[in-house]
Amino acid sequence: MNMSKLICFIVGLMFPTVHLNATNQLTSAQKASIVTKFGTEVKYNFAHLDKLPCNWDSLYMARLPQIADTPTDEAFLDSLKLLCATLKDGHTAVWCNAPAVRDWTLPFFTKRFGNRVFVTDVITDRMITAGLRPGTEILEMDDMPVIEYGETNVIPYFPSSTPQWSQSAAFFGGQLTNGPADKSVKVKFRNAPDSVFTLDVERDMNWQYNPYDKRVISHKKLPGNVGYIKIPSFQQGLFNHEKFIEVFDSLENVSSLVVDIRDNGGGNSTYGDFILRLICPDTIPALEWSSPKYIPVMKAWGRTVEPYIEKGNPLIPFSAQHSEIPKFEIPVVLLVNSNTFSASEDFAATFRAAKRGKIVGTPTGGSTGQPIMIDLGYGYMARICARDEWLPDGTEFIGVGIQPDIVVEESEDVLFGKDNVLEEALKLLK
């Protein structure tokens, strides 16, 4: 697998959005089988079934005839994703790995700021030569204003637990531009101050640059002897323990610390736990969680089975276990936004539970948990969130998000070197 295909495969796992060619390879019976399997697996595995505003069995059975009767495989997948979206969960999704699927993203990544969308990464020299660079604004896609395009073609099919996640993540990375590899997109761009140009951009260009190469831990010292650490991912292969320790040690003599997990889409929560054990001086309360439980004989006896509930084990700081490690007691501020999601949201939640410091930014994505992978048959797959979580004091954050102590909307000026959220954090520390 060459690098461009590998990267697209990774993007598909993070944000699976696929469109089959306009064929109808599946029979109505096969479509019904896929929908029924998905509906049944949700019924027994979905951690938030009790929070749905309607009866799940009634909902998916009511939609079954229409979904099974879709005229093409592409329409079938769209209808299946619309059904999945009614669950309103960022860790529950459906997609297709069938050979007919050749899905690709345009050769640049994007991010939304307010009601504007900007290019953040350019992945091919062809696009650079054509005028794209980080900070290029996207005005229109296929003759639609870019926000309208996203709200029409992406958000309705996007698995999301909160409005802030829908409005942000649907425009983040490659999600906005994902689609059939053989279909180009007409995109209108603008470079400041007034250079407007339109391109027909192909999806099947080879990627020359890996945008994930930039998603590495970085740091710097700021005025006032403030340390700053940016952690862009908790994904295995992107988070490096040794690199973090090296960075952490280099900031040994700072007076305060800013930890930035904005746009961190998650990965492995143990990486966040590792950091918390370094920066927290006292025992860290663990999140509590639950998962559905089903005992057939109890069903036969007409008894209600309560979900399985477990209190996590508190985290012990490294300084409490190793006498040679001093307590890390300087002030810490955490930066978050609505793309702070999954394992990074666990980090923010545990940071809040530990009362380690102030949180600055915008509410997090509002989704975490443990998905279970389900093979629906005929190349279709699903992941279903099987774990609910909450803070030790009972506060729910799934479907809500971790609320910052100080709310600051990130400006697009961050693309040009001026970070208003970080500036607010520095004021707070001052």
C-alpha positions in Angstrom: 0.0 0.0 0.0 1.6 3.3 -1.0 1.7 6.3 1.3 -1.2 8.2 -0.2 -3.5 5.1 0.0 -2.4 4.4 3.6 -3.2 7.9 4.7 -6.6 7.8 3.1 -7.2 4.4 4.8 -6.3 6.0 8.2 -8.6 9.0 7.5 -11.4 6.6 6.6 -11.0 4.9 10.0 -11.2 8.2 11.9 -14.1 9.7 9.9 -15.6 6.9 7.7 -17.7 8.6 5.0 -18.1 6.6 1.8 -20.2 6.7 -1.3 -20.7 3.7 -3.5 -20.9 4.1 -7.3 -24.4 4.5 -8.6 -24.9 0.8 -8.9 -27.3 -1.5 -7.2 -25.2 -4.6 -6.3 -27.2 -5.4 -3.2 -30.6 -7.0 -3.3 -33.4 -5.7 -1.1 -33.1 -8.7 1.1 -29.4 -8.1 1.6 -30.1 -4.5 2.5 -32.8 -5.6 5.0 -30.3 -8.0 6.5 -27.7 -5.3 7.0 -30.2 -2.9 8.6 -31.7 -5.6 10.8 -28.2 -6.7 12.0 -27.3 -3.1 12.8 -30.6 -2.5 14.6 -30.1 -5.7 16.7 -26.5 -4.9 17.6 -27.5 -1.4 18.7 -30.2 -2.8 20.9 -27.8 -5.0 22.8 -24.6 -3.0 22.8 -25.4 0.7 22.6 -24.5 2.4 25.9 -26.9 5.3 25.5 -30.0 3.4 24.4 -31.9 4.6 27.5 -31.4 8.2 26.5 -33.0 8.0 23.0 -36.2 10.0 22.8 -38.0 7.1 21.0 -38.2 3.4 21.0 -35.2 2.1 18.9 -37.0 -1.1 17.7 -39.9 1.0 16.4 -37.7 3.5 14.7 -35.4 1.2 12.7 -38.3 -1.2 11.8 -40.3 1.8 10.5 -37.4 2.9 8.3 -36.5 -0.6 7.2 -38.8 -0.8 4.1 -37.7 2.6 2.7 -34.0 1.8 3.3 -34.2 -1.7 1.7 -36.0 -0.1 -1.3 -33.3 2.5 -2.1 -32.5 2.6 -5.8 -28.7 2.4 -5.5 -26.0 1.2 -3.1 -25.0 4.8 -2.6 -28.5 5.8 -1.6 -28.6 2.7 0.7 -25.5 3.7 2.5 -26.7 7.3 2.9 -30.0 6.1 4.3 -28.1 3.7 6.7 -25.9 6.6 7.9 -29.0 8.8 8.4 -30.5 6.0 10.6 -27.2 5.8 12.5 -27.2 9.6 13.0 -30.4 9.4 15.0 -28.4 7.7 17.8 -26.5 11.1 18.2 -23.3 9.5 19.2 -19.8 10.4 17.9 -18.5 6.9 18.6 -21.2 5.1 16.7 -20.9 5.0 12.9 -21.5 2.9 9.8 -19.4 2.6 6.6 -18.6 0.3 3.8 -15.4 -1.5 2.7 -16.9 -3.1 -0.4 -14.4 -3.3 -3.4 -16.7 -0.9 -5.4 -15.9 1.9 -2.9 -13.1 4.2 -4.0 -13.5 7.1 -1.6 -10.9 9.8 -1.3 -10.5 13.3 0.2 -9.4 16.3 -1.7 -5.7 16.9 -1.4 -5.9 19.5 1.4 -7.3 19.6 5.0 -9.6 22.2 6.4 -10.8 23.8 9.6 -13.8 26.0 10.5 -13.5 29.3 12.4 -16.9 30.8 13.1 -18.7 30.9 9.7 -15.5 30.7 7.6 -13.4 27.7 6.5 -9.7 27.7 5.8 -7.1 25.4 4.4 -4.8 24.1 7.1 -2.6 21.6 5.2 -1.8 21.2 1.5 -0.9 17.7 0.5 0.3 18.0 -3.1 2.7 20.3 -5.0 0.0 20.7 -7.7 -2.3 22.4 -5.2 0.6 24.6 -3.9 1.4 25.6 -7.5 -2.3 26.4 -8.0 -2.1 28.9 -5.1 -3.2 26.9 -2.0 -1.4 27.4 1.3 -2.3 27.2 5.0 -4.7 30.1 5.5 -6.3 30.0 2.1 -10.0 30.5 2.6 -12.6 28.3 1.0 -15.6 30.3 -0.2 -17.7 27.8 -2.2 -17.9 24.1 -3.1 -19.8 23.0 -6.2 -21.3 26.5 -6.4 -22.7 26.4 -2.8 -21.4 28.6 0.1 -19.0 26.3 2.0 -21.0 26.3 5.2 -24.2 25.5 3.3 -22.3 22.7 1.5 -21.2 21.2 4.8 -24.6 21.5 6.4 -26.2 19.9 3.4 -23.8 17.2 2.4 -21.8 16.3 5.5 -23.5 17.1 8.8 -26.8 15.2 8.3 -24.8 12.0 7.8 -22.2 12.7 10.4 -22.2 10.7 13.7 -22.2 13.3 16.5 -23.1 13.6 20.1 -23.3 17.4 20.3 -24.0 20.4 18.1 -20.5 21.8 18.6 -18.9 18.5 17.3 -21.2 18.5 14.3 -20.5 22.1 13.4 -16.7 21.8 13.9 -15.6 18.2 13.1 -17.6 18.0 9.9 -15.4 20.8 8.6 -12.1 19.5 10.1 -9.3 17.6 8.4 -10.5 15.7 5.3 -14.1 15.2 6.4 -15.6 18.2 4.5 -14.2 17.1 1.1 -14.6 13.3 1.4 -16.4 11.6 -1.5 -16.1 9.5 -4.6 -12.6 9.3 -6.0 -13.7 9.7 -9.6 -15.6 12.9 -9.0 -13.9 16.3 -9.0 -15.2 19.2 -6.9 -15.5 22.8 -8.0 -13.9 24.9 -5.2 -13.7 28.7 -5.0 -10.8 29.9 -2.9 -9.5 33.2 -1.6 -6.0 34.3 -0.6 -5.8 37.5 1.4 -6.5 40.2 0.7 -8.6 39.7 -2.4 -7.2 37.0 -4.7 -10.2 34.8 -5.6 -9.7 31.8 -7.9 -11.7 28.7 -8.7 -10.4 25.1 -9.3 -11.8 21.8 -10.3 -10.0 19.7 -7.8 -9.6 15.9 -8.3 -9.8 13.6 -5.3 -7.5 10.9 -6.7 -4.3 12.9 -6.7 -1.4 11.2 -5.0 -0.6 12.6 -1.6 3.0 13.9 -1.6 3.0 15.0 2.1 1.6 13.3 5.1 -0.4 15.9 7.2 -0.1 13.6 10.2 3.7 14.1 10.2 3.0 17.5 11.8 0.9 16.0 14.5 3.7 15.6 16.9 4.3 16.9 20.4 5.8 20.4 20.4 6.8 22.9 23.1 8.2 26.3 23.7 8.9 28.8 26.6 6.7 31.9 26.6 7.2 35.3 28.3 6.7 35.2 32.0 8.6 31.8 32.2 5.5 29.9 31.1 5.9 26.5 29.5 3.7 25.5 26.6 3.1 21.9 25.4 1.0 21.0 22.4 -0.3 17.4 22.2 -2.1 17.0 18.9 -3.0 13.3 19.2 -3.2 10.3 21.6 -3.2 7.9 18.6 -0.8 5.0 18.8 2.2 5.9 16.6 1.5 9.6 16.9 2.0 10.0 20.7 5.5 9.2 21.9 6.2 8.7 25.6 9.9 9.4 25.3 9.3 12.6 23.3 6.9 13.8 26.0 9.3 13.1 28.8 12.0 14.9 26.8 9.8 17.9 26.4 8.6 17.8 30.0 12.2 17.7 31.3 13.2 20.6 29.1 10.5 22.8 30.8 11.7 21.8 34.3 12.2 25.3 35.6 9.1 27.1 34.2 6.8 28.9 36.7 3.6 27.7 35.1 2.4 25.4 32.3 -0.1 25.5 29.4 -1.2 22.1 28.0 -2.9 22.4 24.7 -5.1 19.5 23.4 -7.2 21.5 20.9 -7.9 19.5 17.8 -6.7 16.3 19.5 -9.1 13.7 18.2 -8.2 11.1 20.8 -6.7 7.6 20.6 -5.5 5.8 23.7 -6.6 7.2 27.1 -3.7 5.6 28.8 -1.4 8.2 27.2 -3.5 10.9 28.8 -3.3 9.1 32.1 0.5 9.0 31.8 0.6 12.8 31.4 -1.8 13.4 34.3 0.4 11.3 36.6 3.3 13.6 35.7 1.5 17.0 36.2 -0.8 16.2 39.1 0.7 16.3 42.6 -2.1 14.4 44.4 -4.2 11.3 43.8 -6.4 11.7 40.7 -10.0 10.6 40.9 -11.0 8.2 38.1 -14.0 8.5 35.9 -16.9 6.1 36.4 -18.5 4.1 33.6 -21.2 1.7 32.7 -21.9 -0.8 29.9 -25.1 -2.7 28.9 -25.7 -6.0 30.5 -28.0 -8.8 29.3 -28.8 -12.0 31.0 -31.3 -14.1 29.0 -32.8 -16.0 32.0 -33.6 -12.7 33.7 -35.4 -11.7 30.5 -37.4 -15.0 30.7 -38.3 -14.3 34.3 -39.4 -10.8 33.5 -36.7 -9.2 35.6 -34.9 -5.9 34.8 -31.2 -6.2 34.5 -29.3 -3.1 35.5 -26.3 -2.0 33.5 -22.8 -3.0 34.6 -21.3 -0.1 36.5 -17.7 0.3 37.6 -15.6 2.9 39.3 -12.3 3.3 37.8 -9.1 3.0 39.8 -7.7 6.4 40.9 -4.4 7.4 39.3 -1.4 7.7 41.5 1.1 10.4 40.6 4.6 9.3 39.7 5.9 11.6 42.5 4.0 9.6 45.1 5.5 6.3 43.9 9.1 7.5 43.3 10.8 9.6 45.9 13.3 11.0 43.4 10.5 12.6 41.4 9.4 16.0 42.9 5.8 17.0 43.1 4.7 19.0 40.1 2.8 21.8 41.8 3.0 24.8 39.5 -0.2 26.3 38.0 -1.5 24.5 34.9 -4.0 25.7 32.3 -5.6 23.3 29.8 -6.7 24.5 26.3 -9.6 22.7 24.6 -12.0 23.1 21.7 -14.9 21.2 20.1 -12.4 19.0 18.2 -11.1 17.8 21.6 -12.6 14.4 21.4 -12.6 10.8 22.7 -9.4 10.0 24.6 -8.5 13.7 24.8 -11.9 14.3 26.3 -11.2 11.7 28.9 -8.0 13.7 29.6 -10.0 16.9 30.0 -12.6 15.2 32.2 -10.0 13.7 34.5 -8.1 17.0 34.6 -11.4 18.6 35.7 -12.1 15.9 38.3 -8.5 16.3 39.7 -9.2 20.1 40.0 -5.7 20.5 38.6 -6.3 23.9 37.0 -8.4 26.1 34.8 -9.7 25.0 31.4 -9.8 27.6 28.6 -11.4 27.4 25.1 -14.8 26.1 23.9 -16.8 23.1 25.0 -15.2 19.8 24.0 -16.8 17.4 21.5 -18.9 15.5 24.0 -18.2 12.0 23.0 -16.0 9.2 24.4 -16.4 5.5 25.3 -15.4 2.1 23.9 -16.8 1.2 20.5 -17.4 -2.4 19.6 -16.7 -3.3 15.9 -19.5 -5.1 14.1 -19.4 -6.8 10.7 -22.8 -6.2 9.1 -22.1 -8.3 6.1 -21.5 -7.6 2.4 -18.6 -5.3 3.2 -20.6 -3.0 5.6 -19.2 -2.3 9.0 -20.4 -0.5 12.2 -18.9 0.6 15.4 -21.2 1.0 18.4 -20.3 2.8 21.6 -20.6 0.2 24.4 -19.5 2.4 27.4 -20.9 5.4 29.1 -18.8 7.6 31.3 -19.2 10.4 33.8 -17.2 12.4 36.3 -16.8 11.1 39.9 -19.3 13.6 41.2 -22.0 12.3 38.8 -21.6 15.1 36.2 -22.4 13.9 32.7 -20.2 15.2 29.8 -21.1 12.8 27.0 -23.6 14.6 24.9 -22.7 17.8 26.6 -18.9 18.3 26.5 -16.5 19.5 29.1 -17.3 23.1 29.8 -14.4 25.5 30.0 -13.9 27.8 33.0 -13.2 30.6 30.5 -14.9 30.4 27.1 -12.8 31.8 24.2 -13.7 31.2 20.5 -10.6 30.4 18.5 -9.9 33.0 15.7 -8.5 32.2 12.3 -5.6 34.4 13.2 -4.1 31.2 14.8 -3.2 30.2 11.2 -1.1 33.3 10.9 0.7 33.1 14.3 -1.7 34.9 16.6 -3.4 32.6 19.1 -6.1 34.5 21.0 -7.0 31.4 23.2 -3.4 31.0 24.3 -3.2 34.7 25.0 -6.3 34.4 27.3 -4.5 31.5 29.2 -1.4 33.7 29.7 -3.6 36.5 31.1 -5.1 34.0 33.5 -1.7 32.8 34.7 -0.4 36.3 35.0 
